[in-house]
Amino acid sequence: MSEFDASRRRVLKTGAIAGAGVALPTIFTASSAAAFTNEPTGGTVTLGFNVPQTGPYADEGADELRAYELAVEHLNGGGDGGMMNTFSSKALQGNGILGKKVEYVTGDTQTKSDAARASAKSMIEKDGAVMITGGSSSGVAIAVQGLCQEAGVIFMAGLTHSNDTTGKDKKANGFRHFFNGYMSGAALAPVLKNLYGTDRTAYHLTADYTWGWTQEESIAAATEALGWNTVNKVRTPLAATDFSSYIAPVLNSGADVLVLNHYGGNMVNSLTNAVQFGLRDKVVNGKNFEIVVPLYSRLMAKGAGANVKGIHGSTNWHWTLQDEGSKAFVKSFGTKYGFPPSQAAHTTYCQTLLYADAVERAGTFNPCGVAEALEGFEFDGLGNGKTLYRAEDHQCFKDVLVVRGKENPTSEFDLLEVVEVTPRAQVEYAPDHPMFAGGQLGSCNPGA
């Protein structure tokens, strides 16, 4: 049985609260002029980890929870400290956050926006969470980010790749470490041009929600700028498990590239169906038919097996990177769990450390103080090179990886290889870029 079984999913992870007469958390009180939502008053502080424990992105959610538990262990002085030792900021001392022991509660987003909001609301109102983090869906992230803005707590987004999260739906209380669809397009397009040329016809299958829409827009724009033609864009339900009816029309479309704007279990199933239909063996327009997966992860590669060999995509981070931060994280995670971390684990671990560090530097859990400490914060040592949390939209800018499925993997974890580390400058864009327009960051809400 997983250590994140149902019996543990809604309890504080300290093991020392039963019968101890612990005071109820402060909820939306205003005990002083500087009061804020769930201001910690005792010797502990509670964080809320809201991840998909069921549904199509459950594998990602399980790895996120592992990383969160590891981050809490390191913050409280346990283990080897992981990336706290390589982080350019030295504010964290392994004595909790501002001297308070870190506790946490968890919830299941089910990869559904309503369920995710309800879970986050419960963690804030019933458990006293002062920060919410997690998720593996942009629809979920945007919904929970909006809730956290209303409630007056910080939201440190987990996996969310839609441009809208830090575009039209950005919020002052929300922060994203993960990269986005525009960045995937900017990183992938030059590689695809070198591999497949400029005379290509693409067919898009796209998950029908905010991430899929902006990923499709970004990849189509980037490839059309190379000279590619987009012959069709077809939306598919997030709940779909069999994509055969969507793959069949590709055969008669004149397309010689299939772009799968799918993630998690969706990508595993759609890629498997595409291979079953023989697409990878076809020659169309005098060219070998190709498949592109713009957003990749090792967990997806594992699910798709041999079908990923030679297929290119982008990723936020990979466990084979040799910088000191990545090596420290892989060592810590591998020692605790027996296998290397995914990009999901990496980004949620980083978000937890970045929040804790901002609290330490600000000297307060007040979300407005934390937001001020994160805005414009430039750091290094967390695995992606020099990274900036841009003040204008709360988007992190860092190097992006282009990867491909490995032809001859040496283990069940050695499935992707990094073919290019795209420098941060190549994936940067102006805050008012058209793909990110339409929203206002607004003002920080301290709640209370």
N, C-alpha and C positions, 0 to 999 in steps of 0.2 A: 504493500500500500504506500502511495506517495506520502511524503512528510507534510504535504499540503492538503491532507484529506479534509473532508467536510467538517469533521469535529473540531478543526482548529481554525476554520476560516473566519470566524467572527469573534475571536477572543484576543485579548491582549497577550502578546508573546513575552511575558516576563516570568510567569509561573509562580508569582509570589503575591497575588492580590486577593485570593480567596480568604474571606474572613478577616481581612486586615483592616477593615474600617476605612477604606480609601474614600476620600471625598469625591463626590461627583464632579466631572469636569465643568469648568465655567463655560456656559453656553450663552452667547449673545448678551453678555452683561456689560454694564458701563460703570465699573467701580471707580474709575478715575477718568480724567480728561483724556488720557492717552490710551484708554482701554481699546481692545480690539478683539475680534472673534476668537474665542477659545484661548485667551491669554493663559499660558501655563502658570500655575500658582504654587505647585508643589515641587518635588524633586524629579519629576518625569515630564516628558513631552511626547505626545502621540502623533504619529504620521499615519496617513491613510493610503494604502496600496490597493488600487482599483484596477484589476486586470481581467482579461478573458480566461476564466477557468473552465468554461464550456464553450461550444460553438466552433466556427471554422478557424479561429486564431488561437485556440487553446494551447497549442504547443508553444507559441510565443509567450503566452501568459504564464505558463509554468516556468519558463526560463527567466522571465521578469521577476517572479516571486523569489526564485533562488538568488538572483542578484540583489534584490532588496534586503533579503535576510542577511546576506554577506555584508552589505553596506552598513546595516545596523550593527552587526557584530564588530566591524572595524571602528565605527563611530564610538561605540561603547568601550573600546580598548581591547577587544578580543582579536584572535587570529594574528596575522602578520602585518595588518594595516593596509595591504594592497596598494591601491593607487594614492592613498593618502601620503605615501612615502615619495611619490614622484610628482604629485600635484605642485605646480609652481607656487600656489598660495600655501602658506604654512600656518594658517589660522586654526586648523583642526588639530586637537591634541590627544584624541582618543579618550576623552572624558565626557562623552556625550555631546550635547549641543548647549553651549553656555552653561556647562556644568550639570545639565539635567540629563538623566538617563533616557535613552531613546526607546520608546515602545512603539508598537504598530498594530494596526488592525487591517484586515483585508476584506475585499469584496469581489464579487463576480460580475463583470460587465455584461457577460453573455454575448459580447459584440453587438449589443443593442443599446441605442442611445437612451431610451427610457429607463432600462434596467440600470445602466451605468449612472445616470443622474440620481436614481433612487438610492443606489448603493452609496454614492458619494455623499448624498444628503444625510443618510443615516450615520455615516462615519463622522460627519461634521457635527450633527445635532445630538447624537446619542453617545458617541465615543470621544468627542472633544478633539478631533483631529485638527491640527493647526496648519497642515499642508496636505494636499491630495496630489497623488502622482499615479502614472500608469496608463494602461490602455494600449491596444494594438490596432486600433481603427480610428481613422480621422473623424468619422461621424461621431464616434464616442468621445474623442478628444475635444471636439468643438462643443458638444453638448455639455460635457463636464466643465470645460473651461468657462462657459457661460454661467454655469451654476456657481462655480468658485468666485467669479467676479461678483455675483449677487450676494453671496454669503460672506465675502470678506476674508477669503483665505487664498494663499498662493497655490496655483496649479502648475506643477512641473510635468509637462507632457511626456508620455512614454513614446511608443511608436506611433507617429502620425506624420504622414508624408504628403498630405494634401497641401497645396499652395495656400488654401483658405485659412488654415490654422493660424498662420502669421500674416495672412492677407486680409481679405474682407471680414473674417471672423476673429481677428486678433483682439486680445483683451489685455488691459494693463496688469491684471493679476496672473496672466498666463505666460509661460516661458517654454520654448522648444529647443532642445539640444539636437534632435534628429534633423537630417537634411530633408529636402522637399522635392516635388516633382520637377520644378524648374531646374534644380541642381542636377537631377538625374539626366535630364535632356542635355544640359550643357556639358556634362562629363561624357555621356555616351556618344553623342553625335559625331565628334571627330574620330572616335574609334570605329564606329559603324561605317563612316566614309572610307576609311583606310581598308577595312575588311571587305566591304560589299559594293563600293563605288557610289556614284551619285545618281545612277539611272535605276531606281528601284520603285516598286509599287507595293505599298503597305496596306494591310488589312488589320484593323484594331478590334480586339475583343476586350471589353472594359467592364469592370465591376461597377454596378450602377449605384454609386453614392459619391460623396464629395471627393474622396481620394481618387477614385477611378476617373472621374471627370477631369480633374486638374492634371493628373498624370497623362491622360490621353492628349489633352491640350498641349502640354509641355513637350511630349515626345513628338507629336505630329508637327508642331511648329519648328522644333529643332531639326527634324529630318527633312521637312519641306524646304527649309532654308538651304539644305545641301543639294536640293534638286529632286528629292523623292516625291512621288505622287501618293496621296492617300486615297484608296479606292472605296473604303467603307469603314464605318465606325459603328459597332454593334454593342449595345449595353446588355449585361447579363446580371441576373439577380444574385445578391450576395449569398443567399441560401442555396444556390444551385450546387449540385454535386456531380451531375452528368452534363458535359458540355458537347456531346456528340451532335446535337441538333444545331449548335452554333458553329461547329467545325466544318460540317458538310458543305455549307455554301462557300467556304473559302476556296474549295477545289475548283469552282467554276467562276471565280471572281476576277481572274487575271492577275491576282496578287502573287508576288514572289517573296514576300516577307510577312510573317504573322507576328504582330505585337500583342503580347498577352499582358494587359494591364490588370493583372490578378495578383493576389497575395495569399500567403498561407495555404490552407487546404484548397482554395479555389484554383490557385496556380498549379498545385500538384495534380489536380483532376483535369484541368483544361490542357495542360501540357501532355499528360498521359493520353488523353483522347486524341490530341493532334498527332502524336506519334503512332497511335493505333490506326489512324486514317492514312498513314504513310506519307505525311507531309514532308518529313525530313529527307525522304528518298526521292522526292520529285524534282524535276527540272522544269521551270516555268520561265517563259520569255528568254530562253537560252541561258538561264542562270540557275544555280542550285538554290532550292527553296530554303529560306532561313527563318528561324524563330528567335525573337528577342523578348527577354523578360526584364523590363526596365528596373523593377525593384526586387532584388534577390535577398535571400537569407540562407544560411547553412541549414536551418531546420527545414526549409522548403526543399532544398537540394536533397536532403536525406529522404524526404517523403517521395520525391520524384525519381530517385534512384538513377539508373543509367540514362534516363531520358534527358538529363541536364548536360550531358557531355558536350562540350563545345559551344554551349549556348551562353551568350553574353548578357550582362546586366550590370546594375550598379548596386552598391551597398554602402552603408554608413561606416562600417568597421568590420575587421576580420581578425580572427584569433591568431593568424600567422604573422601579423605585423611584428616588427622587431624593435620598435621604440621601447624605451624603458617602462613607460606607463602600461602599454599593452602587455608586455611580458609579465609585469607585476600582477596585473589583473588575471591573466590566464593562469598564472601559478596559484594564486589564491583561490580562484574559482575551481580549478582542477583538483586542488588538494581537498577541497570541501565536498565536491560532488562527483569527482572521478571522470570528468569529461570537459572539453573546452566550452567556453561560453559563446552564445550567439550574439549577433548585433543587438537583439532585443535586450539581453542581459547587460550588455555594455552600456547602452544609452540610459537604462534605468538606474544602474549603479552610479553613473556619472551625475545624473540629475539629483540623486539623493545627496551625494557629496557636495554638489554645487549649491544646493539649498542650504545645507548645514554650514558650509563655508560662508555663504552670504549672511546668515544669521550671526555668525561669529564676528564677521567684519563689521556688520551694522550694530552689533551689541544689543539686538532686540529681535523678538519674534514678530513684532508688528509687521504685517505684510507690506506696508508702504516703505518701511525701512529696508526690508529684504529686497523689494523690487528695485529700490535705488541702488543697493549694493550690486545687483546683478546687471543693471543697465549699463552698457558700455564696458563691461568687465572683460578684459582680455587675459587669457590664461594658457598654460601649456601643461604637458605631463599627463593628460588623460586619454592619450591614444590617437588623436587625430591631428597632431601638430598644433601650431598656434591657433587658438580659437577665440572668436569674438562673440559675445552676447550683445547684439546690436540694440542700442537704446530705442531706436525708432519703431521697431516691430517685435522685439524680443525673440528674434531668430538667431540661432548660432550659425556662424560661418567658419568653415574648416575644410580641410582636404576631403575629397570624395573618391571612393574606390570604384574602378571598373573591374569586374570579375567575369570569369567564365567557368562553366562546369569542367572539372578536370577529367581528362581522357583516361588517366591511369591512377586512380586514387589508391593511396596506401592504407587507408583505414576508413571506417564509417564516418569519420569527422573530416577527413581530408578530401572534401568534395569540390571545393571552389579554389581557384587560384587567382591572385591579384595580377591583372595584366597592366594596370596603370593606376598610379596615384595622381589624381587630378588636383592640381594646386588650387588652394582657396580662391585665388584671384580669378580663376577661370569660371567659377560658379557664382560669383557675387553679382548682385543686381541692385538697382536703385530702389529705395523704399516705395517709390510711387510707380514702379513698373506695372504696366497694364494687367499682368496676370495676378497682381497682388492688390489691386486698387479696390475701392468701394467700402472700406471700413475705417473706423477710427479706433486708435488704441484706447483713448479715453483716460480717465484718472484712476489711480489705485483706489480700491475700496478696502478700508481696514475693518469694515463690519461693525459689530457691537452697536 
